[in-house]
Amino acid sequence: MKRNYIPEELMENPARTALRQQSIQSLSQALLPYAYDAFKSTVQSLSQTAKASADDLADEVGGLLRSLLADQQEGELDDELRQLRQQLAGELQRPTVEHIAPLDDDAWLRARSQDLAFTMAAFWTDLADDEARRLDDGTHLLAEFRDEYVSTRRRQLELACSRYYLDSQQTYHLLSRLQRLAQARLQPMTPGARSRQSKRELEAARMEQLGNR
């Protein structure tokens, strides 16, 4: 063996790099509609939870203030409690859904969903060097979720998805969807399946354009 020899698989290969990027792009586009649904649902749930927490805490503080300020005029006290409720709602939402834009900002939701889809596709593509081995590794990873076995690989995926507010169960469902999409690419497609795939790709492309505006 030559001195300073570097195995070919450890060297940067432009063709292999291009193939990897193509695989990630294709998978992320196919996954985008599902990533959008998961991310939007999560953001809505977090916002509702934050609002409910703010309301509960405001009620508790309101009861305490009423007992402490029993001699104050009722109208003035109600105004103070109303202002307190608004302040608590704002404060409680900041740490829970930090940096989250308004739910009616669809362009923001789609852009973040596109990032989530790309993150998932890149993680899955890095599982192995070819599609068949990635499917095997993906199957084992899904089994880890079902068996509640926390491997280093699972922790890495959950950490990546937590940046988009997904919990373990949501991460599992999105990974399962990604696994099915990848498996479908290796199987011959019927005319009906090909038509559905084309529709998904068109929808994903439309969502990407909206997210980039």
N, C-alpha and C positions, 0 to 999 in steps of 0.2 A: 504494500500500500504506500502511495506517495506521502511524503511529509505534508502536513497541513491539509490533508485530504478532507473534504467536506462531502458527505453523502448527498446525492442528487435531491432526495426528498427534503433536505434541509436548506437547499438553495432556492432563491427566489426564481420562480418559473413564470414568465409573462403569460404563457398560454394557460397554465393552471390558475393563475390569479384572475385572468379574464373569465375563465369558466366558473370560478367561484363567485365572482361578482354577478355574472349572468344568472346563476342559480339563486343567489340572494334576492336579486331584483324580481325574478319571476315569482318566487315564493311570497315575497312581501306584497306584491300586487294582488296575488290570489287571496292572501290572508287579510288584506286591508278592510274589506266590509265587516268581517267578524271582529277584527281589532277595534273598529269604530264602535260597534254595538257594545263590546265589553267595556271600553273606556268610558263611553258616554253613560252607560248604566252605573258604573262605579262612581263617577263624578256626581251624578244625581243622588246616589245613595249617601255619599259623604256629605253633600250639602244639606240633605234632609236631616241627617243625624246631627250635624252641627246646629241646625236651627232648633231641633227638638231639645238639644242639650242647653242651648241658650235660654229657651223658654222655661225649662225646668229650673235652671239656676236662678233665673229672674224671679220666678214664683217664690222660691225659697228665700231669696234676699228680700223680696217684697214683704213677705210675712214677718221677717225679722225687723225690717224698717218700720212696719206698721206698729209693732209692739214697742219699739224704741221711741217712736215719734207719735204716740197716740194723741198728744195734745195739739199737734199741728193741724191746720185746716185740711179737710179731706180732699178738696180740689187741688190744692198745692201739692199734696202728697201723691196724688194720682199722676200729676204731670211729671214729677220727679221719677216715679216708678216707670213711666213710659219711656223717659229718656234713658234710664238705667237699662231697660230691656234692650233698647236699640244698641247701646254701647256694648253690652254683653254679647249680643248676637255677632257684632263685628269682631270683637276680640276672640271669641271662641272659634270662629271660622278661620282665622289666620293660621294657627298652628296645625289645624286639622287638614285643610286643603290649601296649603301654601302655594302661591303663584297660580291658583286656578282662576281662569277667566270666567265671565258670566256664562251661564249655561246656554244662553241664546247666541253665543258667539260660535256659530257652526264652523267657520273657517279655522278657528283655533282648535276645536275638537277634532276636526279632520286632520290638521297638521300633526297634532300630538298622536293621533291614531296611526298615522303613517310612520311616525318614529317608532311606535310600539311594534308595528308589523315588521319593520326593518330589523329591529332589535331581536325579535323572535326568530326571524328567518336567518339572520347572521349567526345566532347561537346554534340553531339546528344544523346549519351548513358546516359549522366548525366541529360537529360531533365526530366526523370521519371524512375520509378523502373521496368516497364515492357514495352514490345514492343508496345502494343496497345496504352498505354498512351503516349509513346514517339512519335508515329505517330500523335496523336492528337495535342500534343504540337508543333511538327514540322510543322504541317499544320497551326497552329496559328502564328508561327514564320515567315513562308513564307508570310502569309497575312500581317504581320507588314511591311515587305519589300515592298510589292505591294502598301500598303496604306500609305507608307512613315511615319509610326509611329515608333519613335525611343524609344524603351523600354530599360531597363537596360540589359535584356538578349540579345537583338540585338546588343547593343554597345559592349558587351563582345565578341560576335562572330566576329564582324567586327574588333575589336582590335586584336584578335587572328589571323585572316586572313591577317591583314595589315602587320604582320611580314613576310608574304610571298608575299607582294606587291599587294595583291588583293584589288580591290575597292569594293564598296557596290554591284554593279551589278554582278560582278564576284562571290562574296560571295553568293549572292542569287542563281545564277545558279548552283553553286557547292552544295549548301544545297538542292536545288530542286532535283538534281541528287541523292544525298544521301538519301533523303526521298523516292524516287522511288525504290532504291535498297533495303532499309529496308522494304518497303511495299511488294516487291516481295518475300521476305523471308517468309512472313506469308501466302502467297497464294500457292496453289498446282501448281507445275511446270509441264508443258507439256514436252515431250521428246525434242522438239526443244529448249525450254527455258532452260532446264537443260543442253543441249549441249553448248549453248551460255554462260551459267553461268560457266561451266567448263573451257571453253576457256578463259574467263575473269580471272578466278582464276589462271590458268597457266601463263597467261601474267603478272598478278600482282606478282606472285612468281618469275618470271624471272626478272622483274624490281627490285624487292627487292634484289635479289642476285647481280645484277649489281650495285645497289646503295650502297651495303655493301662492295664492293671491295676497 
